[in-house]
Amino acid sequence: MGFWSLRPETGLGWALWSACLAVQLLAVVAIVREVRERRINGWDVVALLFVTVGGPGPALAFLAVHAFLERRAIRKERSAIARAARAH
């Protein structure tokens, strides 16, 4: 039984369901932002399927890995700029 088939019966259940939906939507937005500047490929489709079909758990895992890799890329870029500035 997947996440989408769940139907909460209480107000707290609806709040939790909505929070999980928000996590999934945030993951989809992150994927779309990455694809915006280039053509979509098979890995983008796999990522979208992973976060939409998988539910909130895989979506949260995707967001964590995405944030880690993005911070790492920013650190590498800053390091390369600092190295280039010292070389001149």
Backbone hydrogen bonds, N-H to C=O, Kabsch-Sander energy under -0.5 kcal/mol:
donor,donor_aa,acceptor,acceptor_aa,energy
5,S,2,G,-0.8
6,L,3,F,-1.3
14,W,10,T,-2.1
15,A,11,G,-2.0
16,L,12,L,-2.4
17,W,13,G,-2.6
18,S,14,W,-2.5
19,A,15,A,-2.1
20,C,16,L,-2.3
21,L,17,W,-2.2
22,A,18,S,-2.3
23,V,19,A,-1.9
24,Q,20,C,-1.9
25,L,21,L,-2.6
26,L,22,A,-2.4
27,A,23,V,-1.9
28,V,24,Q,-2.1
29,V,25,L,-2.4
30,A,26,L,-2.1
31,I,27,A,-2.0
32,V,28,V,-2.6
33,R,29,V,-2.4
34,E,30,A,-1.5
35,V,31,I,-1.8
36,R,32,V,-1.4
38,R,35,V,-2.0
45,V,41,N,-1.5
46,V,42,G,-2.3
47,A,43,W,-2.4
48,L,44,D,-2.4
49,L,45,V,-2.5
50,F,46,V,-2.6
51,V,47,A,-2.2
52,T,48,L,-2.1
53,V,49,L,-2.6
54,G,49,L,-0.8
54,G,50,F,-1.1
55,G,51,V,-0.6
59,A,55,G,-1.5
60,L,56,P,-2.4
61,A,57,G,-2.2
62,F,58,P,-2.6
63,L,59,A,-2.4
64,A,60,L,-2.1
65,V,61,A,-2.3
66,H,62,F,-2.8
67,A,63,L,-2.5
68,F,64,A,-2.1
69,L,65,V,-2.7
70,E,66,H,-2.3
71,R,67,A,-2.4
72,R,68,F,-2.2
73,A,69,L,-2.2
74,I,70,E,-2.1
75,R,71,R,-2.4
76,K,72,R,-2.4
77,E,73,A,-2.2
78,R,74,I,-2.5
79,S,75,R,-2.3
80,A,76,K,-2.2
81,I,77,E,-2.1
82,A,78,R,-2.4
83,R,79,S,-2.3
84,A,80,A,-2.2
85,A,81,I,-2.1
86,R,82,A,-2.0
87,A,83,R,-1.8
88,H,84,A,-0.9
